[in-house]
Amino acid sequence: MKYENKVEVNGTKLNVYTEGSGKVTIVFMAGNGVTCPVLEYRPLYRRMSEKYRVVVIEKAGYGFSEGMKSQRLLEKLVFEDREALKMAGIEPPYVLAPHSYSGFEAIYWANTYPKEVEAILSIDMGIPETAIQQSKEITELKRLKMLDKQFKLLQTISKDGLFAKIAKKKTEDASGLMSGNELTPDEKEVYRGLFYRNIANREFYEEARLMTENAMRAEKTGIPKCPCCFYISDMKTLSKNVSWRQIGLEYAEKCGGKVYLTDKGHMMYTVIPDDMANNFDSFLKANYIGVQ
């Protein structure tokens, strides 16, 4: 299966993969450091593509896409998302399906361009308040030092040597795709190649470096007014006093959103894809999205 469909945005070729058909377009948006989104989210989107047109945007430095040409500020990320879809001939409205960090993008997008966003399907998406609250306990200097240390570790892993093999379960197979049966052997080979090619990409580092600032930029736009469905995990944060789940629940309540709690981890889409696809489908139908 061919997963590459590159379009040019701001001098960079970005990959925009599509599958399925239908009146509703669901756009999958990757979390920070996801090395191959088009395969990472396949367990979930291949189930949803039976009823919907699904799109996977691979940002600069992600998957099959080329490197960045612009700073990884939130406005630029969202501009590139929107422009990539436009260049691929995929017109709004969209249902956004953000994972982790891309929650900031989805919030900014839905509030800044509300006519383009019909709904948000949160795959344990990042909530701005989580990063903002964390910044009050962990200084930016300390966080950036931790980030630099992590980046050096990723550079070591990218060499695919002995350390990479020892750490495989927490790195290459962190989501369980390599040891599971959701991907074919050929897909696993592609996934592995892109993992080691991309894992230490500068784009991942720059997005992480700007996390607090981008969270604040998203938070300033307000609460999404479109229908929202949230899958929320019990993931741990850097701060002992900041609860990922509690802040997610409070945010979902403000949105009037539907909530599903899970203990299957931050990458639950490889563990419970059937449940997620069915619940997202029911949510969209309940909100008459795609229903005549």
C-alpha positions in Angstrom: 0.0 0.0 0.0 1.3 3.4 -0.9 1.3 5.9 2.0 2.9 8.9 0.3 1.0 11.8 -1.2 3.2 14.8 -0.8 2.1 18.4 -1.3 4.3 21.5 -1.1 3.7 24.0 1.7 6.1 26.9 2.4 8.8 25.2 0.5 8.5 21.9 2.4 6.8 18.8 1.0 4.3 17.4 3.5 2.7 14.0 3.4 -1.1 14.0 3.4 -2.5 10.4 3.3 -6.2 9.7 2.6 -8.3 6.6 2.9 -12.0 5.7 2.8 -14.9 7.8 1.6 -18.0 9.5 3.0 -19.5 12.9 3.7 -17.4 13.4 6.8 -13.7 14.0 6.7 -11.7 13.0 9.8 -8.3 14.5 10.1 -5.8 12.6 12.3 -3.1 14.9 13.9 0.0 13.5 15.5 1.4 13.9 18.9 4.9 15.3 19.4 7.7 12.8 18.4 5.4 10.3 16.6 7.8 9.2 14.0 5.4 7.8 11.4 1.8 9.0 12.0 0.4 7.3 8.8 1.2 3.9 10.4 1.1 4.9 14.1 -2.7 5.7 13.9 -3.5 3.0 11.4 -5.2 0.6 13.9 -7.8 3.3 14.6 -8.2 5.1 11.3 -8.5 1.9 9.2 -11.5 1.0 11.2 -13.0 4.4 10.8 -12.3 4.6 7.1 -15.0 2.0 6.6 -17.6 4.8 7.1 -15.6 8.0 6.8 -13.0 9.6 4.7 -9.9 9.8 6.9 -6.8 11.9 6.4 -3.5 11.7 8.2 -1.4 14.9 8.2 2.3 14.3 8.6 3.9 17.6 9.8 7.4 18.7 8.8 9.9 16.2 10.2 7.2 13.5 10.7 6.7 10.3 8.7 7.4 10.7 5.0 7.4 14.5 5.2 10.5 16.7 4.6 12.0 19.0 7.3 10.8 22.3 8.6 11.3 25.7 7.0 9.5 27.7 9.7 9.5 28.1 13.4 7.2 25.6 15.2 4.9 28.2 16.7 1.3 27.2 17.0 0.0 29.6 14.3 2.5 28.2 11.8 1.7 24.6 12.6 -2.0 25.2 12.1 -1.4 27.2 8.9 0.6 24.3 7.5 -2.1 21.8 8.5 -4.7 23.8 6.7 -2.6 24.6 3.7 -1.5 20.9 3.3 -5.2 19.9 3.2 -6.0 22.6 0.7 -3.1 21.6 -1.6 -4.2 18.0 -1.4 -7.7 19.1 -2.5 -9.4 18.2 0.8 -11.9 21.0 1.6 -13.5 21.7 5.0 -15.4 21.1 7.1 -13.3 18.7 9.1 -13.6 16.5 12.2 -10.3 16.9 13.9 -8.8 13.8 15.7 -5.8 15.2 17.6 -3.4 13.0 19.7 -1.4 14.5 22.6 0.5 17.7 21.6 -1.7 18.4 18.5 -4.5 19.1 20.9 -3.1 22.6 21.0 -3.4 22.8 17.3 -7.0 21.5 17.3 -8.1 24.0 19.9 -6.5 26.9 18.1 -7.9 25.7 14.8 -11.5 25.2 16.1 -11.6 28.6 17.7 -9.8 30.6 15.1 -11.6 29.0 12.1 -14.8 27.6 13.5 -16.5 27.2 10.2 -13.9 24.6 9.2 -14.3 22.4 12.3 -17.4 20.3 12.8 -16.2 18.4 15.8 -13.1 17.2 17.8 -12.4 13.6 18.6 -9.7 13.8 21.3 -7.2 10.9 21.4 -5.9 11.8 24.8 -5.1 15.2 23.4 -3.0 17.7 25.3 -4.9 20.3 27.2 -3.3 23.8 27.4 -3.9 24.1 31.2 -1.8 21.0 31.8 1.3 22.6 30.4 0.6 25.9 31.9 0.1 24.5 35.4 3.2 22.4 35.0 5.2 25.5 34.1 4.3 27.0 37.5 6.0 24.1 39.3 8.8 23.3 36.9 10.7 26.4 35.6 11.4 26.7 31.8 15.1 26.5 32.5 14.7 23.2 34.3 12.3 21.8 31.7 14.6 22.8 28.8 17.6 21.1 30.5 15.5 18.0 30.8 14.5 18.3 27.1 18.2 18.7 26.1 19.1 15.5 28.0 16.2 13.6 26.4 17.2 14.9 22.9 20.8 13.6 23.4 19.4 10.2 24.4 17.2 10.1 21.3 20.3 10.9 19.1 21.9 7.8 20.6 18.8 5.7 20.0 18.7 6.9 16.4 22.0 5.2 15.6 20.1 1.8 16.0 22.9 0.3 18.0 23.1 -1.8 21.2 21.3 0.7 23.4 18.4 1.0 20.9 18.0 -2.8 21.1 18.0 -2.8 24.9 15.5 0.1 25.0 13.3 -1.3 22.2 10.1 -1.9 24.3 10.2 1.7 25.5 11.2 3.3 22.2 10.6 1.5 18.8 7.8 -0.6 20.3 6.4 1.9 22.8 2.9 1.8 21.3 3.0 -2.0 20.8 2.8 -1.8 17.0 6.0 -3.7 16.4 5.0 -6.6 18.6 1.3 -6.6 17.7 -0.6 -7.7 14.7 -2.1 -4.5 13.5 0.6 -3.9 10.9 1.8 -6.2 8.2 5.4 -7.3 8.1 6.1 -4.9 5.3 4.4 -2.0 7.2 6.5 -2.9 10.3 9.7 -2.7 8.2 8.6 0.8 6.9 7.7 1.8 10.4 11.0 0.8 11.9 13.0 2.6 9.2 11.1 5.8 9.7 11.4 5.5 13.5 15.2 5.5 13.4 15.3 8.1 10.6 13.0 10.6 12.4 13.4 10.0 16.2 16.0 12.6 16.7 14.6 15.1 14.2 14.9 18.8 15.2 11.2 19.4 14.6 10.3 17.2 17.5 12.7 19.1 19.7 11.5 22.5 18.6 7.9 21.7 19.2 8.7 20.4 22.7 10.8 23.5 23.4 7.9 25.7 22.5 5.3 23.6 24.4 4.5 26.1 27.2 4.3 29.0 24.8 2.1 27.1 22.3 -0.1 26.0 25.2 -0.6 29.6 26.2 -1.4 30.6 22.6 -4.0 27.8 22.4 -5.5 28.7 25.8 -6.0 32.3 24.8 -8.4 31.3 22.0 -10.9 29.9 24.5 -12.9 26.7 24.7 -14.0 25.0 21.5 -17.7 25.5 20.8 -18.0 22.5 18.5 -19.0 19.0 19.7 -16.1 17.3 21.5 -15.5 13.7 22.5 -12.6 12.9 24.8 -10.6 9.8 25.4 -8.6 10.5 28.6 -5.8 8.3 30.0 -4.2 8.2 33.4 -0.8 9.3 32.0 1.7 10.8 34.4 3.0 14.4 34.0 6.4 15.8 34.9 4.9 17.4 38.0 3.5 15.4 40.9 0.8 18.0 41.5 -0.5 18.2 38.0 -3.0 15.5 37.1 -3.4 14.8 33.3 -6.7 13.1 33.9 -8.2 15.6 36.2 -7.3 18.6 34.0 -8.7 16.6 31.0 -12.0 16.0 32.9 -12.4 19.6 33.9 -11.7 20.8 30.3 -14.2 18.3 28.9 -16.8 19.5 31.3 -16.2 23.1 30.2 -16.7 21.9 26.6 -19.8 20.0 27.4 -18.0 17.0 25.9 -18.5 13.3 26.0 -15.9 11.5 28.0 -14.3 8.0 27.9 -11.8 7.2 30.6 -9.2 4.5 29.9 -6.3 2.8 31.7 -4.8 1.6 28.4 -2.2 4.3 28.3 -1.5 7.4 26.2 -1.3 5.3 23.0 -4.6 3.4 23.6 -5.4 3.5 19.9 -3.3 0.4 19.4 -4.9 -1.5 22.3 -8.7 -0.6 22.0 -9.1 0.6 18.4 -12.5 -1.2 18.0 -14.0 0.5 21.1 -12.6 3.9 20.1 -13.9 3.6 16.5 -17.3 2.5 17.6 -17.6 5.2 20.3 -16.4 8.0 18.0 -18.9 6.8 15.3 -21.8 6.8 17.9 -20.7 10.3 19.0 -20.7 11.7 15.5 -24.1 10.2 14.7 -25.5 11.5 18.0 -24.5 15.0 17.0 -25.9 14.5 13.5 -22.5 14.9 11.8 -22.7 13.2 8.5 -26.3 12.3 9.0 -28.9 13.7 6.6 
